[in-house]
Amino acid sequence: MKILVLGAGGIGGFFGSHLHEIGEDITFLVREKRKPIIEKKGIQIKSPIGDFSIQPNLITKNQLTPIYDIILLTCKSYNLNEVITDLEPLTGSGIIIPFLNGQTHLQKLDSHFNKKNIYGGVAYISSNVDEDGVIEHIGKNNKLTFGSRIGKNSDLIKDFYKRCIKTKFDASLSNNIDQDVWEKWIFIATVAGATTLFKTSLDQINRSREGIKFLMGLFHECCQISKLNGFKIRDEVKKIHETFFVDKNSKVKASMLIDMERKSMTEHEHIFKEFINLGNSKKYDPIFLNTIYLNMLVYENSLLN
């Protein structure tokens, strides 16, 4: 099985490197400027489940050919249009699994590729690339979930799943991936919303009663929007999320906050604004999310000054 990972950052670099470690045929698609840096330093992982480094097989977009069985998309949402153009040589070839936040990217991919080849994917992990290029994994979450959005899971994706469960990360093959995608959106909108608004990690927010009240209020809004759009959060998932939000030892910051600290672009339009729009379409006005989105607009404007 040939596996292409688009991106070698906090998600692609982490999960792709673990697959490389067990001997899978992994190729990373990276930008021209990034390639010589990775060739020199390799991909380095610092993680509670084990530190290691690899010397990966790298290609750039001009070297792309339709030889891959599985294509993992781990780009930022705001780069998706560029990525779709880059992946044109793969049209009609292989299963594409995007691990992007939100949900609307799936429709965009459907319109450019064979819809039956666009699977759903969810990554639960807090990981970022530090100034030295090292991927830092924080906390306990390190899970990939994926599955077909149309009909039954194929033999090819089942084979990929069997390979994933040989690694140190957690993997799950879903029979209800649309539900999983919405529940991840609820999760990331809550974590990213709170940590970007207060510019700190979860443990600094949930140490007070007021902080917990804010987190649960924001979480409720996200759950309500999802429910209004046909995806009520499952009770067991709701409990897992709530436990995570109030964990007093959680040092987790959303990657969006890391991007803000670096004065970089963020995914706020895809994580917050699209969620708000889906709430508004059902006559629901989410006060917490509107405040969080305004905070991101103020940040965005600050970059222009």
Secondary structure, 3 states (H helix, E strand, C coil): CEEEEECCCCCHHHHHHHHHHCCCEEEEECCCCCHHHHHHHCEEEECCCCCEEECCEEECHHHCCCCCCEEEECCCHHHHHHHHHHCHHHCCCCEEEECCCCCCHHHHHHCCCCHHHECEEEEEEEEEECCCCCEEEEEEEEEEEEECCCCCCCHHHHHHHHHHCCCCCEEEECCCHHHHHHHHHHHHHHHHHHHHHHCCCHHHHCCCHHHHHHHHHHHHHHHHHHHHCCCCCCHHHHHHHHHHHCCCCCCCCCHHHHHHHCCCCCCHHHHHHHHHHHHHCCCCCCHHHHHHHHHHHHHHHHHHC
